[in-house]
Amino acid sequence: MGKLINLRHLNISGCVRLTHMPTGIGKLVHIQTWPIYIVGKGNGESIAELSCLNLRGELNIKCLENVRDAEEAKSANLKEKHLHVLGLFWGDDNGNMGLENDTESLHSTGSSLGDDSDARSREVEDILECLEPHPNLKKLFIKGYPGIRFPNWLLPSLTGVVLTNFKRCKALPTLGQLPFLKNLYLQAMEGIECIGQDFYGRDIQAPFPSLKELTLRDFPKLKEWCGSNGKQVLPCLEKLTVNKCPNLTSAPVLPSLQQLELQCCHPLLIKSMENLTSLSILVIDNFPQLSLLSGDLLKNNILLTSLKISSCPNLSLLPLEIENLTALKSLTICWCEELESLPQGLQNLKSLESLEIYECHKITSLPEDGIQGLSSLRTLSIENCDNLSSLSTGLQYLSALEHLTIMYCPELTSLPDDLRNLSALRSLSILDCPSLVCLPEGLPHVNTLQTLEIRGCPLLTDFTEWVHNFSSLRSLSISDCNNLTSLPEGLLFCNTLQHLSIQECPNLEEWWKHKRRMDGQKMANISHIYIGSPEFRK
């Protein structure tokens, strides 16, 4: 590599398993693109090799635990390189930090190991200070930094910052003064107990004036997130994600917030969000202690278009205020094992286009009046509801429904018969419903159906003759229906049918072999046929 003295660009982006660099790359004085540099311990492998390189664009420096001292870090001359993206990484990809790996090499002179760790921590802080990048830097990534204090770099052009695995830091760096910062991602800050004035900047009048997205993930000790002494903080924040902050119970006022995702947090954090009024997307995920969802949160955010409630095993009731969400387009409820029913107020959700219900084992049926009012519903999916025995007859009024999926509902015996008003239905999937004995009698009136999939319905014995009336059917898949013995004669000669699949249906496979011998030449439109394991193509 050292002989390629005219090389200007080497693209090794994405080569995440690289562990070493070629020695002596400092000779490549014309190089401009070298996105990954791995600091080694041998001659010609130090960070000093970057000194004379005129690097631009993106640079990720790995294994910074191998940098010996601040003087060596300073020799990298990062401040003179016109980089737009800089990544600084300590430790390995498993999250082990350099300081932890270095404890054996610390030289003790009568002091405790803790004193040596503090000394090494100060040394690492000096190293990071000397890695200050060019002030025009746009994006900064730092992972595994084993120091306690963060340097006061002047980086006014930053638009994105990602800081992860700062296990020893006791306070977040001051970032509120960055005028153009739009995205901030903070993860695995094990020592942080409070987010407050130091984060915003004590002399900053309007902290984080441009920040639009903020993620706080894995802050196990975080208890308090304060405002800024009467000042409006995060005035432009649109998306907030808080994940694995089990002790955080409140957050400051966020007037512009539109998307809120709360995961693995304290239930009181949800209640503290009741003052929000501009949400359009709300995700509440993995709250084992949550037994009652705040109705005020829904009532105050009538502009919600998407609501997902997931992994709340003790939630037994949805708030009646859900009926106020007249702008809601997507509703997903999953892994709520104690939820017994959906509110009748669903019928007011005239804008709802997608309804998904998964793993809600205590639900036995859908509300009669709560379904028929969903005049805009296009997708309905019900999966893994062990005790669901019937669907609402209101299903017949869903004139906009295009996709219907029923999966893993062992107690479901039938679907509503009268489906003649499903004039937009394009796909129907009934999967692993072992108690289902027949298909709806009104299904032949659904002449828009293009895809029909039936799987794991062993009690289904007849594929009624009217199936061949489907004028738009393109794909038919049947699997694991052991008692099916034949298909309607007219179906095989349907002008639109292009795909036919029969799997794990021994009686039906035998019937097919006979039909193929007798009428194979007449099945002109079926271009893809899958029977059993082998594939047959026309």
SVG drawing of the C-alpha trace seen along z (x, -y; Angstrom):
<svg xmlns="http://www.w3.org/2000/svg" viewBox="-75 -34 83 73">
<polyline fill="none" stroke="black" stroke-width="0.4" points="0.0,0.0 2.9,-2.3 3.9,-2.3 0.6,-3.7 1.9,-7.3 -0.6,-8.8 -3.7,-7.2 -6.4,-9.7 -9.5,-7.6 -9.8,-4.3 -13.4,-3.3 -13.6,-0.7 -16.9,-1.8 -18.8,1.0 -15.7,3.2 -16.7,3.6 -14.6,6.7 -11.3,5.1 -8.9,5.4 -5.6,3.8 -4.4,1.2 -1.4,1.6 1.7,0.1 3.0,-3.2 -0.1,-4.8 1.4,-8.1 3.3,-8.0 0.1,-8.4 0.2,-12.1 -2.3,-12.6 -5.0,-10.4 -8.3,-12.3 -10.8,-9.4 -9.9,-6.8 -13.2,-6.3 -11.8,-3.8 -8.6,-3.9 -7.7,-1.4 -5.1,-2.4 -2.6,0.3 0.2,0.9 3.1,1.6 5.4,-0.7 3.6,-2.5 0.2,-1.7 -0.2,-4.6 -2.7,-7.5 0.2,-9.7 0.1,-8.1 -2.9,-10.5 -0.7,-13.5 0.1,-14.5 -2.9,-13.0 -5.2,-15.5 -8.4,-13.6 -11.9,-14.9 -15.4,-13.7 -15.8,-10.9 -13.3,-9.4 -13.9,-6.7 -11.1,-6.0 -11.3,-2.7 -9.3,-1.2 -8.5,-4.6 -7.5,-2.7 -4.2,-2.1 -3.4,-5.8 -0.5,-6.2 -0.9,-9.8 -2.3,-13.2 0.7,-14.2 0.3,-11.3 -3.4,-12.1 -2.5,-15.7 -0.1,-14.6 -3.1,-13.2 -3.9,-16.9 -7.6,-16.3 -8.4,-20.0 -6.8,-20.8 -8.7,-18.1 -11.8,-19.2 -14.0,-16.4 -17.8,-16.4 -18.3,-13.2 -16.0,-12.0 -16.4,-8.8 -14.3,-8.1 -14.4,-4.6 -12.9,-3.0 -13.1,0.7 -14.6,3.5 -17.9,3.8 -19.3,5.7 -19.3,2.5 -16.1,3.3 -14.4,0.1 -10.7,-0.7 -10.4,-1.6 -11.8,1.7 -9.4,3.6 -6.5,1.6 -6.7,2.2 -4.0,4.9 -1.5,2.5 -2.0,-0.2 1.2,-0.8 0.6,-1.0 3.0,-2.9 1.4,-2.2 -1.9,-3.7 -5.2,-1.8 -6.6,-0.5 -9.3,-3.1 -6.6,-5.9 -5.0,-4.3 -8.4,-4.3 -8.9,-7.9 -5.4,-8.7 -6.1,-6.8 -9.5,-8.5 -7.8,-11.9 -5.3,-10.7 -8.1,-9.6 -9.9,-12.9 -6.7,-14.7 -6.5,-12.4 -10.1,-13.2 -9.3,-16.9 -6.5,-16.6 -8.7,-14.9 -10.8,-18.1 -12.0,-18.1 -12.3,-21.0 -15.0,-23.5 -16.9,-22.8 -17.7,-19.2 -21.4,-18.3 -21.8,-14.9 -20.0,-13.5 -20.1,-9.9 -18.4,-8.8 -18.7,-5.3 -17.1,-3.7 -15.5,-6.9 -14.1,-5.8 -13.6,-9.3 -15.7,-11.2 -15.5,-14.7 -16.3,-15.8 -14.1,-18.5 -15.5,-22.0 -15.0,-21.8 -16.2,-24.6 -18.2,-22.9 -20.9,-25.4 -21.7,-23.6 -22.8,-20.3 -26.2,-19.0 -26.0,-15.4 -24.4,-13.9 -24.4,-10.3 -22.9,-9.4 -23.1,-5.8 -21.6,-3.8 -20.2,-6.5 -20.3,-4.3 -18.2,-6.6 -19.7,-10.0 -21.7,-11.6 -23.0,-14.6 -24.0,-15.0 -21.8,-17.3 -23.1,-20.9 -24.8,-20.8 -27.6,-23.3 -25.5,-26.0 -25.2,-24.3 -27.3,-26.4 -27.8,-23.9 -28.0,-20.6 -31.0,-18.7 -30.5,-15.1 -29.1,-13.9 -28.8,-10.3 -27.6,-9.4 -27.3,-5.7 -25.9,-3.7 -25.1,-6.5 -25.0,-4.4 -23.9,-7.1 -26.3,-9.9 -28.9,-10.6 -30.1,-14.0 -30.5,-16.0 -30.4,-19.6 -28.7,-23.0 -25.3,-21.6 -26.9,-19.9 -28.5,-23.1 -25.7,-25.5 -26.0,-27.9 -25.7,-31.1 -27.8,-30.0 -31.0,-31.9 -32.7,-29.4 -31.1,-26.0 -31.3,-23.6 -32.9,-26.1 -32.9,-23.7 -33.1,-20.2 -35.8,-18.1 -35.1,-14.5 -33.8,-13.3 -33.3,-9.8 -32.5,-8.8 -31.8,-5.1 -30.5,-2.9 -30.2,-5.4 -30.7,-3.0 -30.1,-5.6 -31.7,-8.7 -34.3,-10.0 -34.8,-13.7 -35.1,-15.6 -35.5,-19.3 -36.2,-22.4 -34.0,-25.4 -35.1,-27.8 -38.1,-29.1 -36.5,-29.2 -38.2,-27.3 -36.0,-24.3 -36.1,-22.2 -38.6,-24.5 -38.5,-22.8 -38.3,-19.2 -40.6,-17.0 -39.6,-13.5 -38.7,-12.1 -37.7,-8.5 -37.2,-7.4 -36.1,-3.7 -34.9,-1.8 -35.1,-4.7 -36.9,-2.8 -36.5,-5.5 -37.4,-8.5 -40.9,-9.8 -41.2,-13.2 -39.9,-15.4 -39.9,-19.1 -42.6,-20.8 -42.1,-20.1 -44.5,-22.4 -43.7,-21.2 -43.5,-17.5 -45.3,-15.5 -43.9,-11.9 -43.4,-10.3 -42.0,-6.8 -41.8,-5.5 -40.4,-2.1 -39.4,-0.2 -39.9,-3.2 -41.8,-4.1 -45.6,-4.5 -45.5,-8.0 -43.5,-9.2 -46.6,-8.6 -48.7,-10.6 -46.2,-13.5 -46.9,-13.8 -50.6,-14.7 -49.8,-18.3 -48.8,-17.6 -51.3,-18.7 -49.6,-18.4 -48.8,-14.6 -49.4,-12.8 -47.6,-9.6 -47.6,-7.8 -45.9,-4.5 -46.2,-3.0 -44.2,0.2 -43.1,2.6 -44.7,1.2 -45.3,4.3 -46.6,2.1 -49.1,0.1 -52.6,1.1 -54.5,-2.1 -53.6,-4.4 -54.2,-8.1 -57.4,-9.2 -56.2,-12.8 -53.2,-12.0 -55.5,-10.9 -58.1,-13.6 -55.5,-16.3 -54.0,-15.0 -56.9,-14.7 -54.6,-15.1 -53.0,-11.7 -52.7,-9.7 -50.9,-6.7 -51.2,-4.9 -49.4,-1.7 -49.8,-0.1 -47.5,2.9 -46.3,5.3 -48.4,3.9 -49.4,7.3 -51.4,5.7 -53.4,3.3 -57.0,4.5 -58.9,1.5 -58.4,-1.1 -59.6,-4.6 -62.9,-5.7 -61.2,-8.9 -59.9,-6.9 -63.2,-7.8 -61.9,-11.4 -59.1,-10.4 -61.1,-11.2 -57.9,-11.8 -56.4,-8.4 -55.3,-6.3 -53.4,-3.5 -54.1,-1.6 -52.0,1.3 -52.6,3.2 -50.3,6.1 -49.0,8.3 -51.7,6.9 -52.6,10.2 -55.1,8.8 -57.0,6.7 -60.6,8.1 -62.2,5.9 -62.0,3.0 -64.1,-0.1 -67.4,-0.6 -66.1,-4.1 -64.0,-2.7 -66.9,-3.4 -66.1,-7.1 -62.7,-6.6 -63.9,-7.4 -60.4,-8.1 -58.9,-4.7 -57.2,-2.9 -55.3,-0.1 -56.3,1.9 -53.9,4.6 -54.6,6.7 -51.9,9.3 -51.4,11.5 -54.5,10.2 -55.6,13.6 -58.5,12.4 -60.4,10.8 -63.2,13.2 -64.9,11.1 -64.8,7.7 -67.4,5.1 -70.4,5.2 -71.0,1.5 -67.3,0.6 -66.4,2.1 -69.1,1.2 -68.4,-2.5 -64.8,-2.2 -65.8,-3.4 -62.2,-4.1 -60.6,-0.9 -58.4,0.7 -56.4,3.3 -57.6,5.5 -55.2,8.0 -56.0,10.2 -53.2,12.6 -52.5,14.9 -55.7,14.2 -56.2,17.6 -59.8,17.0 -61.2,15.1 -64.3,17.2 -66.2,14.8 -65.8,11.7 -68.2,8.9 -71.1,9.0 -70.1,5.3 -67.4,6.7 -69.9,6.7 -70.1,2.9 -66.3,2.3 -66.8,1.3 -63.2,-0.1 -61.5,3.0 -58.8,4.3 -56.8,6.7 -58.1,9.1 -55.8,11.4 -56.9,13.8 -54.0,15.8 -53.5,18.2 -56.9,18.0 -57.6,21.5 -61.1,20.9 -62.5,19.2 -65.1,21.4 -66.5,19.2 -66.4,15.8 -69.6,13.7 -71.5,15.0 -72.8,11.8 -69.7,10.1 -71.4,8.8 -70.5,5.2 -66.8,5.8 -66.6,4.4 -62.9,3.4 -61.4,6.6 -58.3,7.7 -56.7,10.2 -58.0,12.7 -55.7,14.8 -56.9,17.3 -54.0,19.0 -53.8,21.6 -57.4,21.5 -57.9,25.2 -61.5,24.8 -62.7,23.2 -65.2,25.4 -66.3,23.4 -65.7,20.3 -68.3,17.4 -71.2,18.1 -71.2,14.4 -67.7,14.5 -68.6,15.2 -70.1,11.7 -66.6,10.2 -65.6,10.1 -62.6,7.9 -60.7,10.6 -57.2,11.2 -55.4,13.3 -56.8,16.1 -54.6,18.0 -55.9,20.8 -53.4,22.5 -53.7,24.8 -57.5,25.3 -57.8,29.2 -61.6,29.1 -62.2,27.5 -63.6,30.2 -65.2,28.5 -64.1,25.7 -67.5,24.6 -68.4,24.5 -69.0,20.8 -65.2,20.1 -64.8,20.2 -67.1,17.2 -64.2,14.9 -63.7,12.8 -60.4,11.2 -58.7,14.1 -55.0,14.3 -53.4,16.4 -54.8,19.3 -52.6,20.9 -53.8,23.8 -51.6,25.6 -52.0,28.0 -55.7,28.7 -55.6,32.4 -59.3,33.0 -59.7,31.1 -60.1,33.6 -60.8,31.5 -61.2,28.0 -64.2,26.7 -63.9,27.8 -64.5,24.3 -61.7,22.8 -58.9,24.4 -60.1,22.8 -60.6,19.4 -59.4,16.8 -57.5,14.7 -55.9,17.4 -52.1,17.2 -50.7,18.8 -51.8,22.1 -50.1,23.6 -51.1,26.7 -48.8,27.8 -49.1,30.4 -52.6,31.5 -52.1,35.2 -55.7,35.8 -55.7,32.6 -52.3,33.4 -53.6,36.8 -56.7,35.1 -54.4,32.6 -52.2,35.3 -55.3,36.9 -56.7,33.6 -53.4,32.7 -53.3,35.9 -56.8,35.4 -57.1,31.6 -53.5,30.3 -53.8,28.8 -56.8,26.8 -55.2,24.9 -53.9,22.3 -53.8,19.3 -52.1,20.9 -48.4,20.0 -47.1,20.9 -48.1,24.2 -46.6,25.5 -47.8,28.9 -46.1,30.6 -42.4,30.2 -41.6,30.2 -42.6,27.3 -44.6,27.7 -44.5,24.9 -46.5,24.8"/>
</svg>
